[in-house]
Amino acid sequence: MSKQTVEVAGEAVGALIPDNGRLRFLAVKFSVWSLDGRVFATPDEARKAVAAVHGLEKRAPVFSTGMLAMNGQEIAPAPDAR
C-alpha cells in the first residue's frame, strides 16, 4: 500500500496515507476538510466520499501515484511533463 494523491478536476485536494493496513485521508484543500483524518478501507471508498463532498458522483476524483489516468487506465507521463 503506497501513498496516493487525490485530485478533483486536475487539482490535488488530499492524499491517502497508509495507516495500519488502512488509508488515512489528509485534506489539503478546504473543500474536503470534513474528511481530514478519516480512515478508509480502500481507495474506492475514499474516492466515493470525496465525490460525494464535491457532488461529483459521475465525475469521480483521480488517484495518482505519479502516473496519469486516462479512461481509467494509468499511462506514463510525457517526458517533458515533469
HELIX and SHEET records of a PDB file:
HELIX    1   1 PHE A   30  LEU A   35  5                                   6    
HELIX    2   2 PRO A   43  HIS A   54  1                                  12    
HELIX    3   3 PRO A   79  ALA A   81  5                                   3    
SHEET    1   A 5 VAL A  39  PHE A  40  0                                        
SHEET    2   A 5 ARG A  22  ALA A  27 -1                                        
SHEET    3   A 5 GLU A  11  ASP A  19 -1                                        
SHEET    4   A 5 GLN A   4  VAL A   8 -1                                        
SHEET    5   A 5 VAL A  62  SER A  64 -1                                        
SHEET    1   B 2 LEU A  68  MET A  70  0                                        
SHEET    2   B 2 GLN A  73  ILE A  75 -1                                        
END                                                                             
